[in-house]
Structures are given as C-alpha cells and as structure tokens.
Amino acid sequence: MTLLVEFAAVLGSTIVDVLPIAGILFGFQFFVIRRPIPRLPSVLIGFACVIFGLALFLLGLEKALFPLGRLMAEQLTSPDFLGAEVTRDPVAHWHAYYWVYAFAFAIGFSTTIAEPSLIAVALKAEQVSAGAIKVWGLRIAVALGVAVGIALGTFRIVVGSPLHWFIITGYVVVIAQTTRAPKMIVPLAYDSGGVTTSTVTVPLVAALGLGLAETIPGRSPLIDGFGLVAFASLFPMMTVMGYAQLSEWMAARARRKRDRQGASSSGESAAPDPDSPSRRNHAL
C-alpha cells in the first residue's frame, strides 16, 4: 500500500514535469504551424505511456538503483573487506582498491550498453551513414569510454586528486584527436559523450561516487562525490574518435596490402618468358 502511495506521488510530479513540454509542442503545432496533429490519438497514448514509464523508472531509481550503488560502494570500501590498515590510509594503499576499479569499469560498461538514448543514436548513425558506422561498434566504443572514465574517476576519489587535473588533460587529448580524426565522426563522438549521461548511467554512477566519498576517510561527498558523470561524458569522445581512427588506419593498411599484391601479380605476369623466341634471338 505504501508503495502505491509513493507511486501515485511520483506519477503526479511526473505529470507536472511533462506538462510544460506538452504545452510547448501542442502550442507550436496549433498557434504557430496552425495545423492539426497527425494521428492525435496515437500521440496522446504515447504521452501517457511516457509519463507512466517515467514514473515507474523514477520510483525504481529511488527504491533500487540509488541504494544499490551506494551499498556496493560501502561494501567494497569497508574495513572488513579491505582491512583496517588500508582504509586508514587510502592514498598509500590505492592499489588495494582494485575491486572498486573493477566494479566501476563493469558497471560503467553494462549501464552504457543498456542506455536507451545511445541505442537510438547508434541506430540513426548506422542509417544515415549507410552502414559505414555499425550499431554495435559505436555502442561498444562508447561503453568502453564510459567504463574507463568511471574507473579512473573512482581512482581519483580514492587518492583525492583534484578533479580539474583529469578533466583538463582529457579535453587536451580530445582537442588533439579532433584535429586528426575523420571529419564525419567528430560530431557523433561529441554527441556520444552527451547521450551517456542519461537515464540509466547517471543514477548508478552518482550513487557510486557519493557512496565512495562517504566511506573513504578524508573525502568530502560534496567535493569528491560528484564528478564521475563528467568522466562518463568525456572519455566516450576519445574512444569513439579512436575507434574511427583505428578503423581508418586498418582500412588504409588493407588497401595498401591489396595494392602491393596487385602490383606484384601484374609484375609477374608482365615479366618476359626466358624461353620465348624474342629472348632467344636477343641472346644470339
């Protein structure tokens, strides 16, 4: 019964949040474009499904994902798991937190693979590029970027390093890659960094960062707990452009190999036969 009351409250707040969006869309349709909405019943049913689904998702975040992320952070950094000596001086024993880094990598990869916004972008990218950009290739590249970024972000929380050192260095790498990456992939790489910070990834990542900052001695939840989302949006830009650069290099290498094979085969076919009459006459 309590769960139903909480769901009703979340549903009401979701309706209030979605109403301005609906007002803008319908307002422009009726007062600016001045045309009726095609398939209006289907649009209304779709809005109802979105509102109901958002309410269920928000309730699930509050009841499951947030507590789960914080609980895993607490368990992985507890003295019973790591040892009292490690937890007293996390900077000197940063390598003992390898299970934290492994969990951060795994949770970053899995949540990004399941991210609905990334799936939508990957499908559109494959459609627009006529198959040059593969759905799974893009999803895996982005997921690897998020996984590496979150693992590095948890390392930063453990050692207490300033956030801006990592972010500035990362963007310097992104700028350098932008000058060398294929032009068609650069906008998609930048968008890929944005779609990762969406409905599935952000709640778990934020809960993980706050849980780590609350349980590791000397860390502030406000200063150190936040910032993992920045890593999750930065590193996919690197991996997507790196994926495109690697694909371009492999294609160029295969093309050069084919050209060499073609040149050698044509050279062999054009070589004169030593037993031909012309060769014998020349020898004479």
ZADO-1210 file (C-alpha; in nm, 4 decimals, padded with zeros to 6 digits):
<atoms>
<atom x="00.0000" y="00.0000" z="00.0000" code="MET" pos="1"/>
<atom x="00.2833" y="00.2383" z="00.0850" code="THR" pos="2"/>
<atom x="00.4462" y="00.1639" z="-00.2486" code="LEU" pos="3"/>
<atom x="00.1252" y="00.2537" z="-00.4334" code="LEU" pos="4"/>
<atom x="00.1011" y="00.5833" z="-00.2447" code="VAL" pos="5"/>
<atom x="00.4626" y="00.6632" z="-00.3342" code="GLU" pos="6"/>
<atom x="00.3988" y="00.5713" z="-00.6980" code="PHE" pos="7"/>
<atom x="00.0953" y="00.8000" z="-00.7069" code="ALA" pos="8"/>
<atom x="00.3057" y="01.0859" z="-00.5704" code="ALA" pos="9"/>
<atom x="00.5804" y="01.0235" z="-00.8254" code="VAL" pos="10"/>
<atom x="00.3226" y="00.9977" z="-01.1047" code="LEU" pos="11"/>
<atom x="00.1720" y="01.3320" z="-01.0058" code="GLY" pos="12"/>
<atom x="00.5109" y="01.5047" z="-01.0024" code="SER" pos="13"/>
<atom x="00.5981" y="01.3464" z="-01.3377" code="THR" pos="14"/>
<atom x="00.2778" y="01.4812" z="-01.4924" code="ILE" pos="15"/>
<atom x="00.3630" y="01.8285" z="-01.3635" code="VAL" pos="16"/>
<atom x="00.7129" y="01.7986" z="-01.5116" code="ASP" pos="17"/>
<atom x="00.5922" y="01.6773" z="-01.8524" code="VAL" pos="18"/>
<atom x="00.3064" y="01.9261" z="-01.8913" code="LEU" pos="19"/>
<atom x="00.5324" y="02.2205" z="-01.9970" code="PRO" pos="20"/>
<atom x="00.6880" y="02.0039" z="-02.2696" code="ILE" pos="21"/>
<atom x="00.3441" y="01.9031" z="-02.3962" code="ALA" pos="22"/>
<atom x="00.2300" y="02.2649" z="-02.3791" code="GLY" pos="23"/>
<atom x="00.5194" y="02.3829" z="-02.5948" code="ILE" pos="24"/>
<atom x="00.4734" y="02.1077" z="-02.8528" code="LEU" pos="25"/>
<atom x="00.0977" y="02.1460" z="-02.8840" code="PHE" pos="26"/>
<atom x="00.1195" y="02.5253" z="-02.8631" code="GLY" pos="27"/>
<atom x="00.3596" y="02.5481" z="-03.1562" code="PHE" pos="28"/>
<atom x="00.1518" y="02.2984" z="-03.3522" code="GLN" pos="29"/>
<atom x="-00.1766" y="02.4844" z="-03.3070" code="PHE" pos="30"/>
<atom x="-00.0707" y="02.8514" z="-03.2875" code="PHE" pos="31"/>
<atom x="00.2492" y="02.8728" z="-03.4945" code="VAL" pos="32"/>
<atom x="00.2258" y="02.5952" z="-03.7535" code="ILE" pos="33"/>
<atom x="-00.1569" y="02.6075" z="-03.7358" code="ARG" pos="34"/>
<atom x="-00.2151" y="02.2529" z="-03.8493" code="ARG" pos="35"/>
<atom x="-00.3824" y="01.9605" z="-03.6750" code="PRO" pos="36"/>
<atom x="-00.1586" y="01.6948" z="-03.5215" code="ILE" pos="37"/>
<atom x="-00.1476" y="01.3824" z="-03.7382" code="PRO" pos="38"/>
<atom x="-00.2649" y="01.0668" z="-03.5589" code="ARG" pos="39"/>
<atom x="-00.3606" y="01.2604" z="-03.2459" code="LEU" pos="40"/>
<atom x="-00.4921" y="00.9533" z="-03.0544" code="PRO" pos="41"/>
<atom x="-00.1616" y="00.7743" z="-03.1034" code="SER" pos="42"/>
<atom x="00.0299" y="01.0815" z="-02.9855" code="VAL" pos="43"/>
<atom x="-00.1838" y="01.1074" z="-02.6713" code="LEU" pos="44"/>
<atom x="-00.1399" y="00.7379" z="-02.5965" code="ILE" pos="45"/>
<atom x="00.2343" y="00.7796" z="-02.6443" code="GLY" pos="46"/>
<atom x="00.2429" y="01.0712" z="-02.3992" code="PHE" pos="47"/>
<atom x="00.0538" y="00.8639" z="-02.1445" code="ALA" pos="48"/>
<atom x="00.2994" y="00.5760" z="-02.1855" code="CYS" pos="49"/>
<atom x="00.5947" y="00.8140" z="-02.1448" code="VAL" pos="50"/>
<atom x="00.4512" y="00.9629" z="-01.8251" code="ILE" pos="51"/>
<atom x="00.3671" y="00.6228" z="-01.6776" code="PHE" pos="52"/>
<atom x="00.7063" y="00.4790" z="-01.7739" code="GLY" pos="53"/>
<atom x="00.8960" y="00.7769" z="-01.6311" code="LEU" pos="54"/>
<atom x="00.7080" y="00.7452" z="-01.3036" code="ALA" pos="55"/>
<atom x="00.7937" y="00.3757" z="-01.2776" code="LEU" pos="56"/>
<atom x="01.1546" y="00.4462" z="-01.3668" code="PHE" pos="57"/>
<atom x="01.1924" y="00.7238" z="-01.1089" code="LEU" pos="58"/>
<atom x="01.0397" y="00.5037" z="-00.8410" code="LEU" pos="59"/>
<atom x="01.2768" y="00.2237" z="-00.9383" code="GLY" pos="60"/>
<atom x="01.5728" y="00.4614" z="-00.9110" code="LEU" pos="61"/>
<atom x="01.4709" y="00.5641" z="-00.5620" code="GLU" pos="62"/>
<atom x="01.3999" y="00.2116" z="-00.4427" code="LYS" pos="63"/>
<atom x="01.6718" y="00.0098" z="-00.6166" code="ALA" pos="64"/>
<atom x="01.9447" y="00.1783" z="-00.8206" code="LEU" pos="65"/>
<atom x="02.0466" y="00.4547" z="-00.5803" code="PHE" pos="66"/>
<atom x="02.0589" y="00.2250" z="-00.2739" code="PRO" pos="67"/>
<atom x="02.2340" y="-00.0476" z="-00.4733" code="LEU" pos="68"/>
<atom x="02.5111" y="00.1814" z="-00.5976" code="GLY" pos="69"/>
<atom x="02.5718" y="00.3256" z="-00.2522" code="ARG" pos="70"/>
<atom x="02.5593" y="-00.0180" z="-00.0875" code="LEU" pos="71"/>
<atom x="02.8175" y="-00.1607" z="-00.3286" code="MET" pos="72"/>
<atom x="03.0478" y="00.1350" z="-00.2636" code="ALA" pos="73"/>
<atom x="03.0162" y="00.0891" z="00.1118" code="GLU" pos="74"/>
<atom x="03.0807" y="-00.2847" z="00.0966" code="GLN" pos="75"/>
<atom x="03.3787" y="-00.2587" z="-00.1373" code="LEU" pos="76"/>
<atom x="03.5496" y="00.0014" z="00.0842" code="THR" pos="77"/>
<atom x="03.4642" y="-00.1363" z="00.4275" code="SER" pos="78"/>
<atom x="03.7470" y="-00.2329" z="00.6685" code="PRO" pos="79"/>
<atom x="03.6079" y="-00.5876" z="00.6824" code="ASP" pos="80"/>
<atom x="03.6648" y="-00.6244" z="00.3091" code="PHE" pos="81"/>
<atom x="03.9878" y="-00.4265" z="00.2600" code="LEU" pos="82"/>
<atom x="04.1450" y="-00.4318" z="00.6030" code="GLY" pos="83"/>
<atom x="04.1722" y="-00.1608" z="00.8668" code="ALA" pos="84"/>
<atom x="04.5235" y="-00.0563" z="00.7608" code="GLU" pos="85"/>
<atom x="04.4134" y="00.0036" z="00.4017" code="VAL" pos="86"/>
<atom x="04.1107" y="00.2111" z="00.4944" code="THR" pos="87"/>
<atom x="04.3115" y="00.4287" z="00.7330" code="ARG" pos="88"/>
<atom x="04.5485" y="00.5402" z="00.4555" code="ASP" pos="89"/>
<atom x="04.3769" y="00.5002" z="00.1155" code="PRO" pos="90"/>
<atom x="04.6354" y="00.7084" z="-00.0736" code="VAL" pos="91"/>
<atom x="04.9262" y="00.4821" z="00.0218" code="ALA" pos="92"/>
<atom x="04.7184" y="00.1710" z="-00.0475" code="HIS" pos="93"/>
<atom x="04.5378" y="00.2919" z="-00.3602" code="TRP" pos="94"/>
<atom x="04.6248" y="-00.0341" z="-00.5393" code="HIS" pos="95"/>
<atom x="04.4296" y="-00.2333" z="-00.2777" code="ALA" pos="96"/>
<atom x="04.1057" y="-00.0841" z="-00.4129" code="TYR" pos="97"/>
<atom x="04.1275" y="-00.2844" z="-00.7351" code="TYR" pos="98"/>
<atom x="03.7827" y="-00.4358" z="-00.6784" code="TRP" pos="99"/>
<atom x="03.6405" y="-00.0828" z="-00.6667" code="VAL" pos="100"/>
<atom x="03.8018" y="-00.0037" z="-01.0023" code="TYR" pos="101"/>
<atom x="03.6828" y="-00.3346" z="-01.1489" code="ALA" pos="102"/>
<atom x="03.3275" y="-00.2765" z="-01.0279" code="PHE" pos="103"/>
<atom x="03.3309" y="00.0798" z="-01.1642" code="ALA" pos="104"/>
<atom x="03.4540" y="-00.0454" z="-01.5030" code="PHE" pos="105"/>
<atom x="03.1924" y="-00.3217" z="-01.5179" code="ALA" pos="106"/>
<atom x="02.9020" y="-00.1037" z="-01.4075" code="ILE" pos="107"/>
<atom x="03.0032" y="00.1722" z="-01.6488" code="GLY" pos="108"/>
<atom x="03.0211" y="-00.0672" z="-01.9430" code="PHE" pos="109"/>
<atom x="02.6971" y="-00.2522" z="-01.8668" code="SER" pos="110"/>
<atom x="02.4847" y="00.0558" z="-01.7965" code="THR" pos="111"/>
<atom x="02.6055" y="00.2254" z="-02.1147" code="THR" pos="112"/>
<atom x="02.5303" y="-00.0784" z="-02.3294" code="ILE" pos="113"/>
<atom x="02.1763" y="-00.0693" z="-02.1886" code="ALA" pos="114"/>
<atom x="02.1380" y="00.3088" z="-02.2334" code="GLU" pos="115"/>
<atom x="01.8267" y="00.3718" z="-02.4490" code="PRO" pos="116"/>
<atom x="01.9499" y="00.7081" z="-02.5776" code="SER" pos="117"/>
<atom x="02.2753" y="00.5537" z="-02.7017" code="LEU" pos="118"/>
<atom x="02.0844" y="00.2772" z="-02.8804" code="ILE" pos="119"/>
<atom x="01.8709" y="00.5383" z="-03.0562" code="ALA" pos="120"/>
<atom x="02.1745" y="00.7426" z="-03.1632" code="VAL" pos="121"/>
<atom x="02.3602" y="00.4323" z="-03.2840" code="ALA" pos="122"/>
<atom x="02.0640" y="00.3188" z="-03.4955" code="LEU" pos="123"/>
<atom x="02.0314" y="00.6623" z="-03.6539" code="LYS" pos="124"/>
<atom x="02.4063" y="00.6835" z="-03.7148" code="ALA" pos="125"/>
<atom x="02.4064" y="00.3497" z="-03.8986" code="GLU" pos="126"/>
<atom x="02.1042" y="00.4555" z="-04.1023" code="GLN" pos="127"/>
<atom x="02.2465" y="00.7951" z="-04.2017" code="VAL" pos="128"/>
<atom x="02.5952" y="00.6613" z="-04.2776" code="SER" pos="129"/>
<atom x="02.4539" y="00.3823" z="-04.4969" code="ALA" pos="130"/>
<atom x="02.6135" y="00.1177" z="-04.2771" code="GLY" pos="131"/>
<atom x="02.9594" y="00.2768" z="-04.2526" code="ALA" pos="132"/>
<atom x="02.9066" y="00.3199" z="-03.8772" code="ILE" pos="133"/>
<atom x="02.7943" y="-00.0031" z="-03.7136" code="LYS" pos="134"/>
<atom x="02.5488" y="-00.0040" z="-03.4232" code="VAL" pos="135"/>
<atom x="02.7469" y="-00.2425" z="-03.2074" code="TRP" pos="136"/>
<atom x="03.0792" y="-00.0853" z="-03.2966" code="GLY" pos="137"/>
<atom x="02.9591" y="00.2540" z="-03.1752" code="LEU" pos="138"/>
<atom x="02.7905" y="00.1146" z="-02.8643" code="ARG" pos="139"/>
<atom x="03.0964" y="-00.0824" z="-02.7583" code="ILE" pos="140"/>
<atom x="03.3279" y="00.2138" z="-02.8236" code="ALA" pos="141"/>
<atom x="03.1115" y="00.4424" z="-02.6109" code="VAL" pos="142"/>
<atom x="03.0705" y="00.1801" z="-02.3377" code="ALA" pos="143"/>
<atom x="03.4471" y="00.1300" z="-02.3172" code="LEU" pos="144"/>
<atom x="03.4952" y="00.5035" z="-02.2847" code="GLY" pos="145"/>
<atom x="03.2434" y="00.5271" z="-02.0010" code="VAL" pos="146"/>
<atom x="03.3937" y="00.2229" z="-01.8270" code="ALA" pos="147"/>
<atom x="03.7482" y="00.3608" z="-01.8410" code="VAL" pos="148"/>
<atom x="03.6285" y="00.7062" z="-01.7362" code="GLY" pos="149"/>
<atom x="03.4361" y="00.5853" z="-01.4326" code="ILE" pos="150"/>
<atom x="03.7199" y="00.3555" z="-01.3254" code="ALA" pos="151"/>
<atom x="03.9605" y="00.6494" z="-01.3471" code="LEU" pos="152"/>
<atom x="03.7089" y="00.8654" z="-01.1606" code="GLY" pos="153"/>
<atom x="03.6920" y="00.6175" z="-00.8734" code="THR" pos="154"/>
<atom x="04.0726" y="00.6175" z="-00.8618" code="PHE" pos="155"/>
<atom x="04.0590" y="00.9966" z="-00.8282" code="ARG" pos="156"/>
<atom x="03.8194" y="00.9645" z="-00.5348" code="ILE" pos="157"/>
<atom x="04.0447" y="00.7092" z="-00.3655" code="VAL" pos="158"/>
<atom x="04.3618" y="00.9190" z="-00.3940" code="VAL" pos="159"/>
<atom x="04.1838" y="01.2541" z="-00.3539" code="GLY" pos="160"/>
<atom x="04.3405" y="01.4213" z="-00.6601" code="SER" pos="161"/>
<atom x="04.1867" y="01.7461" z="-00.7892" code="PRO" pos="162"/>
<atom x="03.9179" y="01.6891" z="-01.0497" code="LEU" pos="163"/>
<atom x="04.0361" y="01.9611" z="-01.2883" code="HIS" pos="164"/>
<atom x="04.3708" y="01.7881" z="-01.3499" code="TRP" pos="165"/>
<atom x="04.1932" y="01.4940" z="-01.5114" code="PHE" pos="166"/>
<atom x="03.9316" y="01.6995" z="-01.6969" code="ILE" pos="167"/>
<atom x="04.1796" y="01.9464" z="-01.8472" code="ILE" pos="168"/>
<atom x="04.4124" y="01.6661" z="-01.9563" code="THR" pos="169"/>
<atom x="04.1212" y="01.4767" z="-02.1063" code="GLY" pos="170"/>
<atom x="03.9987" y="01.7715" z="-02.3112" code="TYR" pos="171"/>
<atom x="04.3514" y="01.8389" z="-02.4376" code="VAL" pos="172"/>
<atom x="04.3517" y="01.4808" z="-02.5698" code="VAL" pos="173"/>
<atom x="04.0050" y="01.5326" z="-02.7220" code="VAL" pos="174"/>
<atom x="04.1181" y="01.8510" z="-02.8997" code="ILE" pos="175"/>
<atom x="04.4267" y="01.6732" z="-03.0352" code="ALA" pos="176"/>
<atom x="04.2135" y="01.3828" z="-03.1592" code="GLN" pos="177"/>
<atom x="03.9655" y="01.6229" z="-03.3193" code="THR" pos="178"/>
<atom x="04.2373" y="01.7560" z="-03.5491" code="THR" pos="179"/>
<atom x="04.3287" y="01.4053" z="-03.6676" code="ARG" pos="180"/>
<atom x="04.0038" y="01.2059" z="-03.6595" code="ALA" pos="181"/>
<atom x="03.7816" y="01.1589" z="-03.9697" code="PRO" pos="182"/>
<atom x="03.5565" y="01.4611" z="-04.0062" code="LYS" pos="183"/>
<atom x="03.2347" y="01.2609" z="-04.0223" code="MET" pos="184"/>
<atom x="03.2922" y="01.1020" z="-03.6809" code="ILE" pos="185"/>
<atom x="03.3764" y="01.4165" z="-03.4799" code="VAL" pos="186"/>
<atom x="03.0172" y="01.5452" z="-03.4288" code="PRO" pos="187"/>
<atom x="02.8970" y="01.1931" z="-03.3488" code="LEU" pos="188"/>
<atom x="03.1795" y="01.1486" z="-03.0969" code="ALA" pos="189"/>
<atom x="03.0830" y="01.4725" z="-02.9224" code="TYR" pos="190"/>
<atom x="02.7178" y="01.3677" z="-02.9119" code="ASP" pos="191"/>
<atom x="02.8166" y="01.0249" z="-02.7809" code="SER" pos="192"/>
<atom x="02.9656" y="01.1929" z="-02.4781" code="GLY" pos="193"/>
<atom x="02.6299" y="01.3535" z="-02.4086" code="GLY" pos="194"/>
<atom x="02.3980" y="01.0569" z="-02.4562" code="VAL" pos="195"/>
<atom x="02.5865" y="00.8528" z="-02.1974" code="THR" pos="196"/>
<atom x="02.4765" y="01.0918" z="-01.9215" code="THR" pos="197"/>
<atom x="02.1176" y="00.9756" z="-01.9344" code="SER" pos="198"/>
<atom x="01.8553" y="00.7745" z="-01.7519" code="THR" pos="199"/>
<atom x="02.0413" y="00.4509" z="-01.6710" code="VAL" pos="200"/>
<atom x="02.4033" y="00.5570" z="-01.6301" code="THR" pos="201"/>
<atom x="02.3743" y="00.8732" z="-01.4215" code="VAL" pos="202"/>
<atom x="02.1819" y="00.7348" z="-01.1202" code="PRO" pos="203"/>
<atom x="02.4168" y="00.4427" z="-01.0616" code="LEU" pos="204"/>
<atom x="02.7296" y="00.6463" z="-01.1270" code="VAL" pos="205"/>
<atom x="02.6198" y="00.9279" z="-00.8974" code="ALA" pos="206"/>
<atom x="02.5264" y="00.6835" z="-00.6220" code="ALA" pos="207"/>
<atom x="02.8620" y="00.5064" z="-00.6595" code="LEU" pos="208"/>
<atom x="03.0569" y="00.8314" z="-00.6330" code="GLY" pos="209"/>
<atom x="02.8644" y="00.9526" z="-00.3293" code="LEU" pos="210"/>
<atom x="02.8984" y="00.6141" z="-00.1596" code="GLY" pos="211"/>
<atom x="03.2747" y="00.6102" z="-00.2131" code="LEU" pos="212"/>
<atom x="03.3193" y="00.9659" z="-00.0884" code="ALA" pos="213"/>
<atom x="03.1145" y="00.8918" z="00.2239" code="GLU" pos="214"/>
<atom x="03.3026" y="00.5746" z="00.3182" code="THR" pos="215"/>
<atom x="03.6648" y="00.6588" z="00.2254" code="ILE" pos="216"/>
<atom x="03.8298" y="00.8561" z="00.5098" code="PRO" pos="217"/>
<atom x="03.9161" y="01.2172" z="00.4341" code="GLY" pos="218"/>
<atom x="03.6824" y="01.2525" z="00.1351" code="ARG" pos="219"/>
<atom x="03.4004" y="01.5035" z="00.1072" code="SER" pos="220"/>
<atom x="03.0738" y="01.3868" z="-00.0548" code="PRO" pos="221"/>
<atom x="03.0219" y="01.7350" z="-00.1989" code="LEU" pos="222"/>
<atom x="03.3743" y="01.7852" z="-00.3374" code="ILE" pos="223"/>
<atom x="03.4774" y="01.4275" z="-00.4177" code="ASP" pos="224"/>
<atom x="03.1416" y="01.2511" z="-00.4518" code="GLY" pos="225"/>
<atom x="03.0421" y="01.4373" z="-00.7667" code="PHE" pos="226"/>
<atom x="03.2431" y="01.4417" z="-01.0871" code="GLY" pos="227"/>
<atom x="03.2069" y="01.0844" z="-01.2079" code="LEU" pos="228"/>
<atom x="02.9432" y="01.1939" z="-01.4582" code="VAL" pos="229"/>
<atom x="03.1998" y="01.4311" z="-01.6119" code="ALA" pos="230"/>
<atom x="03.4333" y="01.1353" z="-01.6667" code="PHE" pos="231"/>
<atom x="03.1444" y="00.9380" z="-01.8164" code="ALA" pos="232"/>
<atom x="03.0800" y="01.2116" z="-02.0737" code="SER" pos="233"/>
<atom x="03.4449" y="01.2933" z="-02.1522" code="LEU" pos="234"/>
<atom x="03.6055" y="00.9582" z="-02.2249" code="PHE" pos="235"/>
<atom x="03.3499" y="00.8332" z="-02.4836" code="PRO" pos="236"/>
<atom x="03.4615" y="01.1190" z="-02.7099" code="MET" pos="237"/>
<atom x="03.8143" y="00.9770" z="-02.7004" code="MET" pos="238"/>
<atom x="03.7120" y="00.6160" z="-02.7606" code="THR" pos="239"/>
<atom x="03.4693" y="00.6954" z="-03.0462" code="VAL" pos="240"/>
<atom x="03.7276" y="00.9075" z="-03.2290" code="MET" pos="241"/>
<atom x="03.9909" y="00.6447" z="-03.1502" code="GLY" pos="242"/>
<atom x="03.7611" y="00.3762" z="-03.2921" code="TYR" pos="243"/>
<atom x="03.7207" y="00.5789" z="-03.6121" code="ALA" pos="244"/>
<atom x="04.0948" y="00.6452" z="-03.6369" code="GLN" pos="245"/>
<atom x="04.1743" y="00.2776" z="-03.5833" code="LEU" pos="246"/>
<atom x="03.9168" y="00.1723" z="-03.8441" code="SER" pos="247"/>
<atom x="04.0573" y="00.4230" z="-04.0931" code="GLU" pos="248"/>
<atom x="04.4141" y="00.3045" z="-04.0303" code="TRP" pos="249"/>
<atom x="04.3160" y="-00.0620" z="-04.0705" code="MET" pos="250"/>
<atom x="04.1278" y="00.0158" z="-04.3939" code="ALA" pos="251"/>
<atom x="04.4268" y="00.2079" z="-04.5330" code="ALA" pos="252"/>
<atom x="04.6605" y="-00.0751" z="-04.4349" code="ARG" pos="253"/>
<atom x="04.4392" y="-00.3337" z="-04.6063" code="ALA" pos="254"/>
<atom x="04.4189" y="-00.1122" z="-04.9150" code="ARG" pos="255"/>
<atom x="04.7986" y="-00.0769" z="-04.9331" code="ARG" pos="256"/>
<atom x="04.8348" y="-00.4528" z="-04.8935" code="LYS" pos="257"/>
<atom x="04.5920" y="-00.5143" z="-05.1814" code="ARG" pos="258"/>
<atom x="04.7776" y="-00.2612" z="-05.3963" code="ASP" pos="259"/>
<atom x="05.1123" y="-00.4310" z="-05.3281" code="ARG" pos="260"/>
<atom x="04.9673" y="-00.7716" z="-05.4081" code="GLN" pos="261"/>
<atom x="04.8135" y="-00.6374" z="-05.7270" code="GLY" pos="262"/>
<atom x="05.1391" y="-00.4712" z="-05.8313" code="ALA" pos="263"/>
<atom x="05.3429" y="-00.7864" z="-05.7659" code="SER" pos="264"/>
<atom x="05.0988" y="-01.0076" z="-05.9548" code="SER" pos="265"/>
<atom x="05.0897" y="-00.7727" z="-06.2534" code="SER" pos="266"/>
<atom x="05.4699" y="-00.7545" z="-06.2494" code="GLY" pos="267"/>
<atom x="05.4960" y="-01.1305" z="-06.2579" code="GLU" pos="268"/>
<atom x="05.2541" y="-01.1557" z="-06.5457" code="SER" pos="269"/>
<atom x="05.4377" y="-00.8857" z="-06.7399" code="ALA" pos="270"/>
<atom x="05.7822" y="-01.0467" z="-06.6908" code="ALA" pos="271"/>
<atom x="05.9198" y="-01.1864" z="-07.0260" code="PRO" pos="272"/>
<atom x="05.9482" y="-01.5595" z="-07.0725" code="ASP" pos="273"/>
<atom x="06.3179" y="-01.6598" z="-07.0913" code="PRO" pos="274"/>
<atom x="06.2324" y="-01.9323" z="-07.3440" code="ASP" pos="275"/>
<atom x="06.0400" y="-01.7055" z="-07.5780" code="SER" pos="276"/>
<atom x="06.1696" y="-01.6592" z="-07.9405" code="PRO" pos="277"/>
<atom x="06.2460" y="-01.2934" z="-07.8836" code="SER" pos="278"/>
<atom x="06.4647" y="-01.3724" z="-07.5815" code="ARG" pos="279"/>
<atom x="06.6487" y="-01.6430" z="-07.7786" code="ARG" pos="280"/>
<atom x="06.7056" y="-01.4113" z="-08.0779" code="ASN" pos="281"/>
<atom x="06.8337" y="-01.1363" z="-07.8486" code="HIS" pos="282"/>
<atom x="07.0730" y="-01.3827" z="-07.6878" code="ALA" pos="283"/>
<atom x="07.2005" y="-01.4806" z="-08.0271" code="LEU" pos="284"/>
</atoms>
